[in-house]
Structure formats: structure tokens, C-alpha cells
Amino acid sequence: MKILYLAPHLSTGGMPAFLLRRIQEMQQWTEHEIYVAEWTKYSDAYTVQRDQIETLLDKDHFVSLSDLAESKEIQMAKKSKLVDLCYKWGIDIIHIDEIPEGFDGFNPFPIELQQ
């Protein structure tokens, strides 16, 4: 089974630490293929858990969909490719720990992708 974890961001904080631990446990106890998509990369600094997550996964199993430094138009164009990635990777389950509507106000999750 191929599982995609969609994270709003993987900068410092509890959510990246929680996802890191989840991946470590999944790799220890299951044979599932794990993929991670970071909705928006907030920063290049203080990304200890993000860096560890990248190291744990196969090179082509991690993607950052956009960067906070990019214009909103570029960010949304890149994020709209999420569906294409799911088909390319053959994802069976998409797991989001935070409801998409709850992604930060400046980091929106479009209705089109929710559908």
C-alpha cells in the first residue's frame, strides 16, 4: 500500500516531529511505501525534523509543493499538481493530520483539490 502524508509545512514545531515519529514507526512495523508532500516550505532554517524525514524516505518519495517566498500565483500553480503526483505515485491513501480548511490563512487549500 502507498500512503501519502500531506503536511501543511515541515518547519519547526510539533507537527513535523509527530510526522517524523509516525514515519519511523511505520517503517519499523509495516511494508507500506511512504510518501510525503509538504504543502508549503516556510523556511530553510530550523528544519531538523524535515531533514530527517527526507533522509528516511526514498529520494523520489518526498516533495515540497511550493515555497513561501514564491508569488501566490506560482504557489497555487505548483500545488495544483498534487493530484497528478498522486496518480504518478499510485497513492492508495492520502493522510492529512490537519483538516485542509485549517491550513494557515496564507497557505490555503483550494476547494478544487478538496473535491
Secondary structure in CASP SS format (residue, H / E / C, confidence):
PFRMAT SS
TARGET T0000
AUTHOR 0000-0000-0000
METHOD secondary structure of the structure
MODEL  1
M C 1.00
K E 1.00
I E 1.00
L E 1.00
Y E 1.00
L E 1.00
A E 1.00
P C 1.00
H C 1.00
L C 1.00
S C 1.00
T C 1.00
G C 1.00
G H 1.00
M H 1.00
P H 1.00
A H 1.00
F H 1.00
L H 1.00
L H 1.00
R H 1.00
R H 1.00
I H 1.00
Q H 1.00
E H 1.00
M H 1.00
Q H 1.00
Q H 1.00
W H 1.00
T C 1.00
E C 1.00
H C 1.00
E E 1.00
I E 1.00
Y E 1.00
V E 1.00
A E 1.00
E E 1.00
W C 1.00
T C 1.00
K E 1.00
Y C 1.00
S C 1.00
D C 1.00
A C 1.00
Y C 1.00
T C 1.00
V H 1.00
Q H 1.00
R H 1.00
D H 1.00
Q H 1.00
I H 1.00
E H 1.00
T H 1.00
L H 1.00
L C 1.00
D C 1.00
K H 1.00
D H 1.00
H H 1.00
F E 1.00
V E 1.00
S E 1.00
L C 1.00
S C 1.00
D E 1.00
L C 1.00
A C 1.00
E C 1.00
S C 1.00
K H 1.00
E H 1.00
I H 1.00
Q H 1.00
M H 1.00
A H 1.00
K H 1.00
K H 1.00
S C 1.00
K C 1.00
L H 1.00
V H 1.00
D H 1.00
L H 1.00
C H 1.00
Y H 1.00
K H 1.00
W H 1.00
G C 1.00
I C 1.00
D C 1.00
I E 1.00
I E 1.00
H E 1.00
I E 1.00
D C 1.00
E C 1.00
I C 1.00
P H 1.00
E H 1.00
G H 1.00
F C 1.00
D C 1.00
G C 1.00
F C 1.00
N C 1.00
P C 1.00
F C 1.00
P C 1.00
I H 1.00
E H 1.00
L H 1.00
Q H 1.00
Q C 1.00
END
